[in-house]
Amino acid sequence: MGIRNWPLVGMSRVGGTTTYYHPFFAKIHFFCLDGSGNKVDDKPIMQSIVEMQCSVRSYQQSKTSKTDSSPLLPYRNALLFLTRSTTPHFIRQITFARGGIIMSNIFLSTALIKLASDSAGCLESETECNAQVYGFRPTSLITMIAVVSGVLSAFLLPIIGAIVDYTPHRRTVGAFSALFITVVQGVQIWLTDATWFPMAILQAINGFMYMVQVLAVYAYLPGIGRRVGPAKMTWYSAVFTMCQFASQAAYLIVNIGFQFGFKLKDVAAAQVSQGFCVAWLFLTFVPGWMKMPSVPALHPRPSGKSLARIGFGQNWKTVVGIHRYYKSGLRWFFLCVVFAEAGANAFTVVAVTFMVEVLGMTGTQVGIIFLVTLLSTIPGSKLGQLIARKTNPITSWKINLIVFSAVTVAGSFILTGPERQSICYVFGGAWGVLLGWFYPLENVIFTMSVPRGQEAELSGFYTYCRSILTWLPPLVFTVMNESGLHMKWGMLSLVIFLVIGLVLLQLMAPWEDVLEAAKVNKMKEVVFTSSKPSSDSAGKD
């Protein structure tokens, strides 16, 4: 990994020091020393920096002064924190791509429900239809897809995490998952009454590949947080979330415009949406991943061990290390993430089925509700940031979970039929504020509570915690639906997971203690070596 990987936009040279202009750090001065401590020319650096010890001075370019007054920042062997992997610009591009993927699922899910209902003969029924297709009710199709995706993630993400950590293929994992998702989105353009079931299977696999994509991207985030500090990282997390939600809103506006302009029905709208999504991904995924760097393996692969054994073994060692050394902070955070993410992620899955079946909405109406929701995430993100500044990120997230639960309970009892469709727009706005508040705070707490030096490794574990129980809320909803219970009880079941997350978050240590604990890496030897740590090294950074 060399300086040639930097996304440089200009350079100048004075004496033996070269100034590079970087879009994230604005201006960077560097020089390198050989084994004798003498300054060397920068030409060899363009080829390799592995054998050198480099000292870096980085500072923001001043409009009035070009004097270097910043402190010296020493780093050895590799300047990973200055490569393009830490540049928020490229992560924003990939975030825009994910926005299109998520929103295309709305139109596809609505069409799948309609096609499955037609196959079961439910569209012609004027009363509640209990008919089944492929052994289940058509209204259970979308939640069953979520269950399959969640189970695949629970069993396979540890292996993907091992590939990211123990091989030099982090970028390959991200690029391959992006390619796979793009191809499947293209294949799903041919959604018809004869192909809906195979397309549903592909959608379940694509849900898993989406989590692989998230895992690859999250491996790059903690380094940014460590460099810029809590306040700046709070802002970056809000920007990333707002970018994703803004891209989702733009995607919805274009697709809803097509549906109104050409008066498309649900299936045709889904086909157009999938085609538009393919073009969207080519404009965002491709340039984003082409500019991401190839990162070397973080750890040597143990001989005689499979990636599956390494992956699950690493997760277990991570659990042990966190429980042993960070039980008052990081432990409760990850447990909270397991349940809170399960409830929040299942919300969008359950909401589509709820609006189509209970409120009798069309795909266009569902799209408009989600557009209202997405536009509301922008003030929600700012609200969460404001409360975090007035208090701290943990307190702000607690308030969010309380309000999220209360609004969901109210919506389950108020939105009872087609006559309440107009009220759903109000709840859509409220849920948007809460979702825009929810995700940035979670990301901030993670990036600032990770022990120094464990960022990349714990990013994979973080993604695993976010996905390990995503299958359970949809499964609970499916069981309730197949049992004949009203869907409002399925919506209420999501609150259980949010409340459990709140209780676990309440047990977390004060924010100042969490930040202090993250400064010392006490679990390095425990988690990422096969031998037991010595008594005098277990607590060293």
C-alpha positions in Angstrom: 0.0 0.0 0.0 1.8 3.1 -1.2 1.3 6.8 -1.6 0.2 6.1 -5.2 -3.1 5.0 -3.7 -3.9 8.4 -2.3 -6.6 10.4 -4.2 -4.3 13.4 -4.6 -5.6 16.6 -6.2 -2.3 18.5 -6.3 1.2 18.7 -5.0 4.2 21.0 -4.5 7.7 20.5 -3.3 10.0 22.6 -1.1 13.4 21.2 -0.3 13.2 17.6 0.9 9.6 17.8 1.9 6.7 17.2 -0.4 3.3 18.7 0.2 0.3 16.7 -1.0 -3.2 18.1 -1.2 -5.8 15.6 0.0 -9.6 16.1 -0.2 -10.1 14.9 3.4 -7.0 16.2 5.3 -6.7 19.3 3.0 -2.9 19.4 3.1 -0.3 16.9 4.3 3.4 17.3 4.8 5.5 14.2 5.2 9.1 13.0 5.2 10.6 9.6 5.9 13.7 8.5 7.7 16.0 5.6 6.8 17.4 3.1 9.3 20.1 5.7 10.4 17.5 8.4 11.0 18.5 10.4 7.9 15.8 12.1 5.7 15.4 10.3 2.4 14.0 11.4 -0.9 10.2 10.7 -1.4 10.7 8.8 -4.7 11.1 5.4 -3.0 8.0 6.2 -1.0 6.0 6.2 -4.3 7.0 2.6 -4.7 6.8 1.2 -1.1 6.7 2.5 2.5 6.7 -0.9 4.2 10.4 -0.9 5.2 10.4 2.7 6.4 9.4 4.6 9.5 7.5 7.7 8.5 6.5 10.7 10.5 3.6 12.7 9.3 2.5 16.2 9.9 -1.1 16.8 8.9 -3.1 20.0 9.3 -5.9 21.9 7.7 -4.9 24.4 5.1 -5.2 27.9 6.4 -6.5 30.8 4.2 -4.1 33.3 5.9 -1.1 31.2 6.9 0.8 28.2 5.5 2.9 27.7 8.6 3.0 24.1 9.9 2.1 24.4 13.6 0.4 21.1 14.1 1.7 18.4 16.4 3.8 15.5 15.1 1.8 12.4 14.4 4.1 9.3 14.4 3.0 6.1 12.6 5.0 3.1 11.6 5.2 0.9 8.5 1.9 1.9 6.8 0.0 5.1 6.5 -3.3 3.4 6.5 -5.1 6.3 8.2 -4.2 8.6 5.4 -5.1 6.4 2.5 -8.4 6.8 0.6 -9.9 4.1 2.8 -10.5 6.8 5.5 -11.8 9.4 3.1 -15.5 10.0 3.8 -16.2 11.0 0.1 -15.9 7.4 -1.1 -17.9 6.0 1.7 -20.6 8.5 0.8 -20.7 7.2 -2.8 -21.3 3.6 -1.6 -23.9 4.9 0.9 -25.8 6.4 -2.0 -25.8 3.1 -3.7 -27.3 1.3 -0.7 -30.1 3.9 -0.6 -31.2 2.8 -4.0 -31.1 -0.9 -3.0 -33.3 -0.4 0.0 -35.9 1.7 -1.7 -36.2 -0.7 -4.7 -37.3 -3.4 -2.1 -40.5 -1.4 -1.4 -41.8 -1.7 -5.0 -40.5 -5.2 -5.4 -42.0 -6.4 -2.1 -45.4 -4.8 -2.9 -45.4 -6.6 -6.3 -44.3 -9.9 -4.7 -47.3 -9.7 -2.3 -49.7 -9.0 -5.1 -48.4 -11.8 -7.3 -48.4 -14.3 -4.4 -51.9 -13.3 -3.5 -53.0 -13.7 -7.1 -51.5 -17.2 -7.2 -53.4 -18.1 -4.1 -56.6 -16.7 -5.4 -56.8 -14.0 -2.7 -57.1 -11.0 -5.0 -60.6 -12.0 -6.0 -61.7 -12.6 -2.5 -63.8 -9.8 -0.8 -63.3 -11.3 2.7 -60.2 -12.2 4.6 -58.3 -14.8 2.6 -56.7 -17.8 4.4 -55.5 -19.5 1.2 -51.9 -20.6 1.0 -49.3 -20.8 -1.8 -46.2 -23.0 -1.4 -47.4 -23.8 2.1 -47.8 -20.3 3.5 -50.1 -17.2 3.4 -49.1 -14.7 0.7 -49.0 -12.0 3.5 -46.1 -13.9 5.1 -43.9 -13.9 2.0 -41.9 -10.7 2.7 -41.2 -11.6 6.3 -40.2 -15.1 5.3 -37.7 -13.6 2.9 -36.3 -11.5 5.8 -36.1 -14.7 8.0 -34.0 -16.5 5.3 -31.7 -13.5 4.9 -31.2 -13.2 8.6 -30.4 -16.9 9.1 -27.9 -16.8 6.3 -26.3 -13.7 7.9 -26.1 -15.4 11.3 -24.3 -18.4 10.0 -22.1 -17.0 7.2 -21.1 -13.5 8.3 -18.4 -14.8 10.7 -16.8 -16.5 7.7 -16.9 -13.4 5.7 -15.4 -11.5 8.6 -12.5 -14.0 8.7 -11.9 -13.3 5.0 -11.8 -9.6 5.7 -9.4 -10.0 8.7 -7.1 -12.9 7.7 -6.8 -12.3 3.9 -6.0 -9.3 1.8 -9.4 -9.4 0.2 -11.5 -6.8 2.1 -11.9 -4.7 -1.1 -12.7 -7.9 -3.1 -15.4 -8.8 -0.7 -17.0 -5.4 -1.0 -16.7 -5.3 -4.7 -18.0 -8.8 -5.2 -21.0 -8.2 -3.0 -21.7 -5.0 -4.9 -21.5 -6.9 -8.3 -23.7 -9.7 -7.1 -26.4 -7.3 -5.8 -26.3 -5.4 -9.1 -26.7 -8.5 -11.2 -29.6 -9.8 -9.1 -31.3 -6.4 -9.3 -31.0 -6.7 -13.1 -32.4 -10.2 -13.2 -35.5 -9.1 -11.2 -36.6 -6.8 -14.0 -38.2 -10.0 -15.4 -40.6 -10.3 -12.4 -43.9 -11.9 -13.6 -46.6 -14.1 -12.3 -44.6 -17.1 -13.5 -41.3 -16.0 -12.0 -42.2 -14.4 -8.7 -41.2 -17.3 -6.5 -37.6 -17.7 -7.9 -37.3 -13.9 -7.7 -38.3 -14.1 -4.0 -35.5 -16.6 -3.4 -33.0 -14.3 -5.1 -34.3 -11.5 -2.9 -33.5 -13.6 0.2 -30.0 -14.2 -1.0 -29.6 -10.5 -1.9 -30.6 -9.5 1.6 -27.6 -11.5 2.9 -25.3 -10.0 0.3 -26.4 -6.6 1.4 -25.1 -7.4 4.9 -21.8 -8.5 3.4 -21.6 -5.2 1.7 -22.2 -3.4 5.0 -19.6 -5.5 6.7 -17.0 -4.5 4.2 -17.7 -0.8 4.4 -17.9 -0.7 8.2 -14.4 -2.1 8.4 -13.2 1.4 7.2 -15.2 3.6 9.6 -13.5 3.4 13.0 -10.2 4.8 11.7 -12.0 8.0 10.8 -13.6 8.3 14.3 -10.2 7.8 15.9 -8.6 10.5 13.9 -11.3 13.2 14.1 -12.7 12.7 17.7 -16.3 12.3 19.0 -17.7 15.6 18.0 -16.5 15.4 14.4 -17.4 11.7 14.1 -21.0 12.5 15.3 -21.2 14.9 12.4 -19.8 12.4 9.9 -22.2 9.7 11.1 -25.1 12.1 10.6 -23.8 13.0 7.2 -23.5 9.3 6.2 -27.0 8.6 7.4 -28.4 11.7 5.7 -26.7 10.8 2.5 -28.3 7.4 2.5 -31.7 8.7 3.4 -31.4 11.5 0.8 -30.5 9.0 -1.9 -33.5 6.9 -0.8 -35.7 10.0 -1.1 -34.3 10.9 -4.5 -34.8 7.3 -5.7 -38.4 7.3 -4.5 -39.2 10.7 -6.1 -38.0 9.5 -9.5 -39.9 6.1 -9.3 -43.1 7.6 -8.0 -42.9 10.2 -10.8 -42.7 7.4 -13.3 -45.6 5.6 -11.7 -47.8 8.7 -11.8 -46.7 9.8 -15.2 -47.2 6.4 -16.9 -49.9 5.1 -14.6 -48.0 1.9 -13.8 -49.5 -0.9 -11.8 -47.6 -2.6 -9.0 -45.8 -5.3 -11.1 -44.8 -2.9 -13.9 -43.7 -0.3 -11.2 -41.4 -3.0 -9.7 -39.9 -3.8 -13.1 -39.2 -0.2 -13.8 -37.8 0.3 -10.3 -35.4 -2.6 -10.7 -34.1 -1.3 -14.0 -33.6 2.1 -12.6 -31.8 0.6 -9.6 -29.3 -1.1 -11.9 -28.4 2.2 -13.5 -28.2 3.8 -10.0 -25.7 1.2 -8.8 -23.5 1.6 -11.9 -23.2 5.3 -11.1 -22.4 4.8 -7.4 -21.1 1.3 -6.5 -18.7 1.1 -9.4 -16.8 4.4 -8.8 -17.0 4.0 -5.1 -15.3 0.5 -4.9 -12.9 1.3 -7.7 -11.4 4.0 -5.5 -11.2 2.0 -2.3 -7.8 0.5 -1.5 -6.7 -3.1 -1.3 -5.9 -3.6 2.4 -3.4 -6.3 3.5 -4.4 -9.0 5.9 -4.6 -7.8 9.4 -3.5 -11.1 10.9 -1.6 -14.1 9.6 -3.9 -17.0 8.9 -3.3 -19.9 11.3 -2.1 -23.0 9.6 -4.5 -26.0 9.5 -7.6 -23.9 10.4 -10.5 -23.2 8.0 -12.0 -19.8 7.6 -15.2 -21.0 9.2 -13.3 -22.1 12.3 -11.3 -18.9 12.4 -14.5 -16.8 12.0 -16.6 -18.3 14.7 -13.5 -18.8 16.9 -12.6 -15.1 16.6 -16.2 -14.1 17.5 -16.1 -16.2 20.6 -12.7 -14.8 21.6 -14.1 -11.3 21.0 -17.0 -12.1 23.3 -14.7 -13.4 26.0 -12.3 -10.4 25.7 -15.2 -7.8 25.8 -16.8 -9.6 28.8 -13.5 -9.7 30.6 -12.2 -6.2 30.0 -15.1 -4.0 28.9 -18.0 -5.4 30.7 -19.3 -2.1 31.9 -19.4 -0.4 28.5 -18.8 -2.2 25.3 -20.4 -5.4 26.4 -23.8 -3.7 27.1 -23.6 -1.7 23.9 -23.2 -4.8 21.7 -26.0 -6.6 23.6 -28.2 -3.6 23.0 -27.3 -3.5 19.3 -28.4 -7.2 19.0 -32.0 -6.5 20.1 -32.5 -2.8 19.1 -31.2 -3.4 15.5 -33.4 -6.5 15.2 -36.5 -4.4 16.1 -35.5 -1.4 13.9 -34.5 -3.4 10.9 -37.7 -5.5 11.0 -39.8 -2.4 11.1 -39.4 -1.5 7.4 -40.0 -5.2 6.4 -43.2 -5.5 8.5 -44.4 -2.0 7.6 -44.7 -2.8 3.9 -46.9 -5.9 4.6 -48.9 -4.0 7.2 -49.7 -1.1 4.8 -50.6 -3.3 1.9 -52.8 -5.7 3.8 -54.3 -3.7 6.7 -54.5 -0.3 5.2 -55.1 -1.5 1.6 -52.4 0.7 0.1 -51.0 0.4 -3.4 -47.3 0.3 -4.2 -47.4 4.0 -5.1 -49.0 5.0 -1.8 -46.5 2.9 0.1 -43.7 4.6 -1.8 -45.1 8.0 -0.8 -45.3 7.0 2.9 -41.7 6.0 2.8 -40.8 9.3 1.0 -42.4 11.2 3.9 -40.5 9.0 6.3 -37.2 9.6 4.5 -37.6 13.3 4.3 -38.3 13.3 8.1 -35.0 11.5 8.8 -33.1 14.7 8.0 -34.5 16.7 10.9 -34.4 13.5 13.0 -30.7 13.2 12.4 -30.1 16.8 13.4 -32.4 16.3 16.5 -30.3 13.3 17.6 -27.1 15.2 17.1 -28.5 18.2 19.1 -29.6 16.1 22.0 -26.2 14.2 22.0 -24.4 17.5 22.3 -26.6 18.7 25.1 -26.3 15.4 27.0 -24.2 12.6 25.4 -24.8 10.0 22.6 -25.9 7.3 25.1 -28.5 9.4 26.7 -29.7 10.6 23.3 -30.1 7.0 22.1 -32.0 6.0 25.2 -34.5 8.8 24.6 -34.8 7.6 21.0 -35.7 4.1 22.0 -38.3 5.2 24.5 -40.1 7.5 21.9 -39.7 4.9 19.1 -41.5 2.3 21.3 -44.3 4.7 22.2 -45.0 5.8 18.6 -45.0 2.2 17.4 -47.5 1.1 20.1 -49.8 4.1 19.2 -49.6 3.3 15.5 -50.5 -0.3 16.0 -53.8 0.6 17.7 -54.7 3.7 15.6 -53.9 2.4 12.0 -56.6 -0.3 11.9 -58.1 -0.1 8.4 -58.2 1.6 5.0 -60.2 4.5 6.4 -57.0 5.5 8.5 -54.7 5.8 5.4 -54.4 9.6 5.8 -53.2 9.2 9.4 -50.5 6.9 8.3 -48.7 9.8 6.6 -48.4 11.5 10.1 -47.0 8.3 11.6 -44.6 8.0 8.6 -43.2 11.4 9.5 -42.8 10.5 13.1 -41.1 7.2 12.3 -38.8 9.0 9.9 -37.6 11.4 12.6 -36.9 8.4 14.9 -35.0 6.4 12.3 -32.9 9.4 11.4 -32.1 9.8 15.0 -31.5 6.1 15.7 -28.8 5.1 13.3 -26.2 8.0 13.6 -26.2 7.7 17.4 -25.6 3.9 17.3 -22.7 4.4 14.9 -21.1 7.2 17.0 -21.3 5.1 20.2 -19.6 2.2 18.4 -16.8 4.2 16.7 -15.9 6.0 19.9 -16.1 3.1 22.3 -13.9 0.6 20.3 -10.5 0.0 22.0 -7.6 1.6 20.2 -6.1 -0.8 17.7 -9.2 -3.1 17.4 -11.2 -1.0 15.0 -11.2 -3.1 11.9 -11.6 -6.4 13.8 -14.5 -5.2 15.9 -16.2 -3.6 12.8 -16.9 -7.1 11.6 -18.2 -8.2 15.1 -20.4 -5.1 15.1 -21.9 -6.0 11.8 -22.5 -9.5 13.1 -24.3 -8.2 16.2 -26.5 -6.0 14.0 -27.5 -9.1 11.9 -27.5 -12.1 14.3 -31.1 -11.6 15.4 -32.6 -9.9 12.4 -34.5 -13.1 11.5 -36.3 -13.3 14.9 -38.8 -10.4 14.7 -39.9 -11.3 11.1 -40.3 -14.9 12.3 -42.4 -13.8 15.3 -44.6 -11.7 12.9 -44.9 -14.7 10.5 -45.9 -17.1 13.2 -48.6 -14.7 14.4 -49.8 -14.1 10.9 -50.0 -17.8 10.0 -51.9 -18.3 13.3 -54.6 -15.8 12.2 -53.8 -13.0 14.6 -54.4 -9.4 13.5 -51.2 -7.8 12.1 -51.3 -5.1 14.8 -50.1 -7.7 17.3 -47.2 -8.4 14.9 -46.3 -4.7 14.8 -46.4 -4.6 18.6 -44.0 -7.5 18.8 -41.3 -5.2 17.4 -41.5 -3.1 20.6 -40.4 -6.0 22.7 -37.0 -5.9 21.0 -36.7 -2.1 21.3 -37.5 -2.3 25.1 -35.0 -5.0 25.7 -32.4 -2.9 23.9 -33.3 0.0 26.1 -32.9 -2.0 29.3 -29.4 -3.2 28.2 -28.4 0.3 27.2 -29.4 1.5 30.7 -26.8 -0.8 32.2 -24.0 0.8 30.1 -21.4 2.9 31.9 -21.4 6.7 31.7 -20.2 8.1 28.4 -17.0 9.6 29.9 -16.0 6.2 31.3 -16.6 4.5 27.9 -14.3 7.0 26.2 -11.6 6.6 28.8 -11.8 2.8 28.5 -11.4 2.9 24.7 -8.0 4.6 25.1 -6.4 1.3 26.3 -6.5 -1.9 24.4 -6.7 -4.6 27.0 -8.1 -7.4 24.8 -5.5 -7.4 21.9 -3.6 -10.5 23.1 -6.7 -12.3 24.3 -8.8 -12.0 21.1 -6.4 -12.1 18.3 -3.7 -14.5 19.2 -3.9 -18.3 19.7 -1.7 -18.3 22.8 -2.7 -17.1 26.2 -1.5 -13.6 27.2 1.1 -13.2 29.9 0.0 -11.5 33.1 2.1 -8.4 32.4 1.0 -7.8 28.8 -2.8 -8.4 29.1 -3.5 -4.9 30.0 -1.0 -3.1 27.8 -2.0 -0.9 24.8 
